[in-house]
Each structure stands twice: as structure tokens, then as C-alpha cells.
């Protein structure tokens, strides 16, 4: 039986790809064959495939990173580091939400876990008439919410949780990531978020190796995928 997860965040640069890649590596270590999907990317450098979000997800799954494999999991890519709909508009590309949704549905695994990583935050626009929230609602996957410790992040996290609940989406956990070395420690932020929600809160301290990530990701993967 297939299982799915949508990885979203309270904003950009919160560590979605780091958390997603750690989960995928853990699933592979557990003998599973996950499918990773990143429907839209902006700020994409075709000369650095391995450093792209899609490249990192492919690597975590143990797949080669080529223009073809990146295209297999990522519907559209734009070099401008803007919201995907803005980058597409400036590139003269029309984004059709229904086509993107069909792209994803054709690739959702029936044999193992499927992880879909959004672009930006919960309410970030994907096309000129749809947001990540619309995509999450249509896919009906549980949503893993990634947050990072910065001024205002408590409000952003609680707002995101309220919007997800309003749409009837399940949030199995909140991950407080530390995506850069100088970011505030996640533990204090996690304690504050836990005051306001009964949803489990997991801390993902900054790390440089996949081995370090196993200290927090193994339990999270078991909770999310069984």
C-alpha cells in the first residue's frame, strides 16, 4: 500500500530540502524505495544539478543526477530566484495548475512512499491562480511542516498550522530545522511551539553529515511512514 507525505514550511530557506533528503535516506536505509517529487523550482542553476533541490532529493534516493532525472521529478524549473509564478511569468512561460497536478499524480508511487516537496511556504504561490495550500488539498497527503528559528517564526508557524487545519489537512509533526550554522538553536523555539499545539515537535539541529541526521530522523521516519 502506498503512502505519501507533503513537505512544506513556514517560509523559504527553512530547511525543507535538508529535512526531505534526510527522510529519504532513512527510508532507503530501511529497505524502502521512495519516490521524491519537486514540482517547481526557481533559483535553479542547470550548471549545478547536484546542488539543486531536485538533485539533492535524487541523491538521497540513490538515483543518478542528470538533466533527464531532474526532469522526471520536477515539472518546471526557472533560474530566477523568485516565486515560481513570478519566475515563470518573467520567462514567458504559462503555468497550468491542472497539468502540474497531473504530472504529480502520474508519478505517485503505488509500491512505496512518495514525498512531495513544495516550493516556499504553505501559502506561497505556485501558479497565478494556485498556492502550495491548493496543491496539498488536492493531493490529500499528510503535511510535514518545517520551521526555522528566526524572529517572528512563532507567529508564522502557528498561522501556518491554523491554515492547514482550516483546510482539513493532517500535520503529523512540526520539524524545527537549523538550516544554517548561525541560526538560533532549535530547542528553545521547539519548546515555545509545543506550548501552543499538541502536534509533535521534532528538532533537527544543524549538521554536516547524513550520519549526524540519524539522531533525529530515524524516529521521525518511523512516525511518518511506519
C-alpha positions as CSV (number, residue, x, y, z in Angstrom):
1,X,0.0,0.0,0.0
2,X,1.4,3.4,-1.0
3,X,1.9,6.2,1.5
4,X,2.6,9.9,0.8
5,X,3.9,13.0,2.5
6,X,4.0,16.6,1.5
7,X,6.8,18.6,3.0
8,X,6.0,22.3,3.4
9,X,7.4,25.1,5.5
10,X,6.5,28.4,7.2
11,X,8.6,30.3,4.6
12,X,11.6,29.9,2.3
13,X,15.1,28.8,3.4
14,X,13.7,26.9,6.4
15,X,15.4,23.6,5.5
16,X,12.7,21.7,3.6
17,X,15.1,20.0,1.3
18,X,17.5,19.1,4.1
19,X,14.7,17.5,6.1
20,X,13.2,15.8,2.9
21,X,16.6,14.4,2.0
22,X,17.2,13.1,5.5
23,X,13.9,11.3,5.5
24,X,14.5,9.8,2.0
25,X,17.9,8.5,3.1
26,X,16.4,6.9,6.2
27,X,13.7,5.2,4.1
28,X,16.4,3.8,1.7
29,X,18.3,2.6,4.7
30,X,15.2,0.8,5.9
31,X,14.9,-1.1,2.6
32,X,12.2,1.0,1.1
33,X,12.1,2.6,-2.4
34,X,10.8,6.1,-2.0
35,X,9.7,8.4,-4.8
36,X,10.7,12.1,-4.4
37,X,8.9,14.9,-6.4
38,X,9.6,18.6,-6.5
39,X,7.0,20.0,-8.9
40,X,8.5,23.5,-9.3
41,X,12.0,25.0,-8.7
42,X,13.1,28.6,-9.0
43,X,16.6,29.8,-8.5
44,X,17.7,26.8,-10.5
45,X,21.2,26.6,-11.9
46,X,21.4,24.0,-14.7
47,X,25.2,24.0,-14.2
48,X,24.9,22.8,-10.7
49,X,22.4,19.9,-10.9
50,X,23.6,18.3,-7.7
51,X,23.1,21.4,-5.7
52,X,19.5,21.9,-6.8
53,X,16.6,20.8,-4.6
54,X,15.7,18.1,-7.1
55,X,19.3,16.9,-7.3
56,X,19.6,16.6,-3.6
57,X,16.4,14.6,-3.4
58,X,17.6,12.3,-6.2
59,X,20.9,11.8,-4.5
60,X,19.1,10.9,-1.2
61,X,17.1,8.3,-3.1
62,X,20.3,6.8,-4.6
63,X,19.5,7.9,-8.2
64,X,21.8,9.5,-10.7
65,X,21.5,13.2,-11.2
66,X,21.2,14.2,-14.8
67,X,19.0,16.7,-16.7
68,X,16.7,13.8,-17.5
69,X,16.3,12.5,-14.0
70,X,15.8,16.1,-12.7
71,X,13.0,16.5,-15.3
72,X,11.5,13.2,-14.2
73,X,10.8,14.6,-10.7
74,X,10.5,18.3,-11.4
75,X,7.8,19.6,-13.7
76,X,9.2,23.1,-14.4
77,X,12.5,24.9,-13.5
78,X,13.4,28.5,-13.6
79,X,16.7,30.3,-13.0
80,X,15.3,33.4,-11.5
81,X,15.1,33.1,-7.6
82,X,11.6,34.3,-7.3
83,X,8.2,32.7,-6.5
84,X,7.6,30.1,-9.3
85,X,4.7,32.0,-10.8
86,X,6.7,35.3,-10.9
87,X,9.8,33.5,-12.4
88,X,7.6,31.8,-15.0
89,X,5.9,35.0,-16.0
90,X,9.2,36.8,-16.5
91,X,10.5,33.8,-18.5
92,X,7.4,33.9,-20.7
93,X,6.1,30.5,-19.5
94,X,2.5,29.8,-18.7
95,X,2.0,27.5,-15.8
96,X,-1.1,25.3,-15.9
97,X,-2.0,24.0,-12.5
98,X,-4.0,21.1,-13.8
99,X,-1.0,19.9,-15.8
100,X,1.2,20.1,-12.8
101,X,-1.2,18.1,-10.7
102,X,-1.4,15.5,-13.5
103,X,2.4,15.4,-13.6
104,X,2.5,14.5,-9.9
105,X,-0.4,12.1,-9.9
106,X,1.2,10.1,-12.7
107,X,4.4,9.7,-10.6
108,X,2.9,8.9,-7.2
109,X,4.2,5.5,-6.2
110,X,1.9,2.6,-5.6
111,X,4.7,0.5,-4.3
112,X,6.3,2.7,-1.7
113,X,6.4,6.1,0.0
114,X,6.1,9.3,-2.1
115,X,7.5,12.5,-0.8
116,X,6.4,15.8,-2.4
117,X,8.4,18.9,-1.5
118,X,6.7,22.2,-2.1
119,X,8.2,25.5,-3.1
120,X,8.4,28.1,-0.4
121,X,5.9,28.3,2.3
122,X,2.3,27.0,2.9
123,X,0.7,29.9,1.1
124,X,3.4,30.6,-1.5
125,X,2.0,30.9,-5.0
126,X,2.8,28.1,-7.4
127,X,0.9,29.5,-10.4
128,X,-1.0,32.7,-10.8
129,X,-4.2,31.0,-9.5
130,X,-2.9,28.4,-7.1
131,X,-0.8,28.1,-4.0
132,X,1.0,25.2,-2.2
133,X,-2.1,25.0,0.0
134,X,-4.2,24.2,-3.0
135,X,-1.8,21.5,-4.1
136,X,-1.8,20.0,-0.6
137,X,-5.5,20.0,-0.5
138,X,-5.7,18.2,-3.9
139,X,-3.1,15.6,-3.1
140,X,-4.5,15.0,0.4
141,X,-1.2,13.9,1.8
142,X,-0.3,14.5,5.4
143,X,1.8,17.7,5.7
144,X,5.1,17.8,7.5
145,X,5.7,21.5,8.4
146,X,9.3,22.7,8.6
147,X,10.1,25.8,10.5
148,X,13.4,27.6,11.4
149,X,14.2,29.8,14.4
150,X,14.1,33.4,13.4
151,X,12.3,36.5,14.7
152,X,8.6,36.1,14.0
153,X,8.8,32.4,13.4
154,X,6.4,31.5,16.2
155,X,3.6,33.6,14.7
156,X,4.4,32.2,11.2
157,X,4.3,28.6,12.5
158,X,1.1,29.0,14.4
159,X,-0.5,30.8,11.4
160,X,0.6,28.0,9.0
161,X,-0.8,25.4,11.4
162,X,-4.2,27.2,11.6
163,X,-4.5,27.5,7.8
164,X,-3.7,23.8,7.4
165,X,-6.2,22.8,10.0
166,X,-8.8,25.0,8.3
167,X,-8.3,23.0,5.1
168,X,-8.7,19.8,7.0
169,X,-5.1,18.7,6.4
170,X,-3.3,16.4,8.8
171,X,0.0,17.6,10.2
172,X,1.8,14.6,11.8
173,X,4.7,16.7,13.1
174,X,6.5,20.0,13.0
175,X,10.2,20.0,12.4
176,X,12.3,22.8,13.8
177,X,15.2,22.9,11.5
178,X,18.5,24.7,11.9
179,X,19.4,25.2,8.2
180,X,22.5,27.3,8.7
181,X,25.2,27.2,11.4
182,X,24.4,30.7,12.9
183,X,20.7,30.1,13.1
184,X,19.3,30.1,16.6
185,X,19.2,26.7,18.4
186,X,16.0,24.9,17.6
187,X,15.3,23.5,21.1
188,X,14.1,26.8,22.7
189,X,11.9,27.5,19.7
190,X,10.5,24.0,19.8
191,X,9.6,24.4,23.4
192,X,7.7,27.5,22.6
193,X,5.8,25.9,19.7
194,X,4.9,23.0,21.9
195,X,3.1,25.3,24.3
196,X,0.6,26.2,21.5
197,X,0.0,22.9,19.8
198,X,-0.4,19.2,20.6
199,X,1.3,18.3,17.4
200,X,4.6,16.5,18.0
201,X,7.6,18.9,17.5
202,X,10.9,17.5,16.4
203,X,14.2,19.4,16.4
204,X,16.7,19.0,13.6
205,X,20.0,20.6,14.7
206,X,22.4,21.9,12.0
207,X,24.6,19.0,10.7
208,X,27.1,18.4,8.0
209,X,26.7,14.7,7.6
210,X,23.9,12.2,6.9
211,X,25.2,10.2,10.0
212,X,24.5,13.2,12.2
213,X,21.0,13.5,10.9
214,X,20.1,10.0,12.0
215,X,19.9,11.1,15.6
216,X,16.6,12.9,14.9
217,X,15.4,11.5,11.6
218,X,15.0,7.8,12.4
219,X,12.2,8.3,14.9
220,X,10.5,10.8,12.6
221,X,10.6,8.5,9.7
222,X,9.1,5.7,11.8
223,X,6.3,8.0,12.9
224,X,5.5,9.3,9.4
225,X,5.8,6.0,7.4
226,X,5.5,3.2,10.0
